């Protein structure tokens, strides 16, 4: 597989993510997870194209989830298979991508699929970023706002986190708890992920102390 396949996959999935009403799980999130998946794959000396394709497909089930409220990872498998068929990816590589998508949001993963481990770590990386805190405010805090320009991300967090806590305090607390448990319970699954995500946990802890503790 090469970059041509990635371009085809990107063109197929982008219009689908634009259908998601809540941007917290939309195209911008996907772009970040693809970038982090590529970086982690390179650090782990693993096939980055497999990881990037899995990242492009991992949240396709969010479209259906918004309608029927069923776990999105399972819902992402069918559209992922359809995308892979359209671009001609079959056999072992397709199996690796499909499994990565299917397990990406499980609390624990005990398999040996490196693509799955990388996707899970890359997805966590976006949750632990500045953009991830904005996503928390939008999704868990149920605060309606458009994605601000990157230079305004910190300012927006300071303005809207108190609103999110007022709207959905327990959901926000649970969201912080889930993120910090990834470190406390040693649930980062690649050695490169442990290196890459350590500063991110420090950032999330800083935000929690500033607004919650």
N, C-alpha and C positions, 0 to 999 in steps of 0.2 A: 504494500500500500504506500501511497505517496501523497504529496500535497494536493494533487488533483482530486483525490477522493475526499479530502477534508473540505475543499471548496464546494464540492457537490453536496456533502452532508450539511454544511453551513447554509447553503441556499435552500435546502429542503426544510430545515428545522426552524429557521428564523421567522418565517411567516406564522408558524404554529405558536411559537412563544409570544408573538404579538397579540394572540387571542386571549392570553391570560389577563384577567381583570386586575389582579393585585400584582403590581410590579415587583414586589418582594421576591417573587419566584419567576420573574420574567426574563427577558433577553439579557439585560445587564448582568444579572446574576450568572447566567450561563456563560457569558463572555469571560467573567472572572474565573469561574471554575475551569474552563478550558485552559486559560493561561496558567493557572496554578497546577493543573494536571500535567501540562507540558513541562513545566519547570521541575516538578517532582519526578516525572519519568526520566528526564535527563539526569537528574541527580542520582537516581536509582539505576541508571544505565539500562532502562527498559524501553520498549517500543512506545514512543510518544504518540504516534498516530492512533494506535488502539486506544490509548488513554484519552486523547482529545475527542475521538468519536464518541466514546462512552460519556464524556462530559457534555458533549452537545446533546445527547439523547436523554440524559438521566432524569430530567424533570418534565418530559413530554406528557406524563400522566397528570400533571397539575391542571391541564386544560379540562380533563374529565372530572378530576377531583373537585373542582369548583362547582360542578353540577350535582354530583352524587355523594360527595364527602367520603370517598373510599381511599385507603392508603395509596399515595401517588406512585410509589416505587413499583408496585404490582401493576398499576395501570400504565406505567411507562414501557413495559415489556413489549406489548403488542405493536405500538407505533415504532419502537426501536427495531423490531424485526422487519417491519415494512420498509423502513429507511435503509437498513442493511441490504435487503433484497433489491431495492431500487439502484443502489450503487455497486451491487455485485460482490458484497462481502459475505462469504459463506464459510462453513467448516469451523475449524478450531478458533480462528480469530473472531468470528461472529459469536461463538459460544462464550468466549471471554468477555466480550462487550456486553452481551445480554445478561450474563451473571452479574457483572459489575453494576449495571443499571438496576437489576432486581434487588440487590442487597445494599444499595448505597445508603439507605436511611435506616437500616436495622441498627438496633442498639449495639449489638455485638456481631462480629463476623469471625468465624474460625476456619475459613477456607484458605486455600493457597493461591488464589488468583491475584497476582500482583496488580493487575489493572483495577480490580475491585478495591484493593487496599489504597491505591493511589487516588482513585476517585473519591473514596470516603474521606481521605485526608484533605484533598483539595476542596471538597464541599465544606468541610469544617473550617478550612482556612478562610473562606469567604464569610462564614458566619462570625468569625472572630475579628474581622477587619472593621475599619471605620464604616464602610458601606454595610457590613453585616449588622452593625448597631442601628443604622438607619432602617434596615430591613426588619429588625426586631420591633422598632417603634411602629412601623407601618403595619406589620402582620400581627404581632402579639399585642401591641398597644392599640391597635385599631384606630390609628390616626391617619386621616386622609391628607396626603400631600404628594406633590410631584417630586421626582428625583431632582435634587438641587445640583448645581454645578459643583464639581469636586472641591473647589476652593471654599465652598460654603458648607461642606459636610460637617465639620466640627461645630460651626455656629448653629446649624440646624439641629444637631443632637442636643446642644445646650438649651435651645428654645423648646424642643418638642418632647424630650424625655419626661419632664414633669407632667405634660399633658397625657402621655402614654401611661404613666404611673397612676394618674387620677382616673383614667378610663378603665384600665385593666391591670391593676397593681399585681394581682396574683399571677397573671399570665407573664408579666415582665419578670417577676421574681423567679418563676419556673424556668423561663428562658435563660436567664443568667445562670441558674443552677445547672441546667443541662450543659451549657458551654463549659463551665468550670469543671464539671465532672469528667469531661474528656481528658483533662490533665490529671485530676486527682485519681481517676481510676485507670490511668495509663492506657487510654483507648485511642491513641494516635498509633497508626499501624505500620508506618515505615520509619526507618531511621532518619531519612531526610525530612520527613514530616515533623519529627520531634524537634529538629534543628530549626526548621522554617516557622513553626507555629509557636515556639516558646515566647517570642516578643508579643505575639498576638494575645496570648493568655494574660500577659502583664497588662496589656491595654484594656482588655475586658474587665479585669480586676480593678483597674484604675477608674473606669467609668462606673462600675458598680459602687465603689466606695464613695465616689463623688455624688451620686444621685440616690442611692438606696441605703447604704450603711449609716 
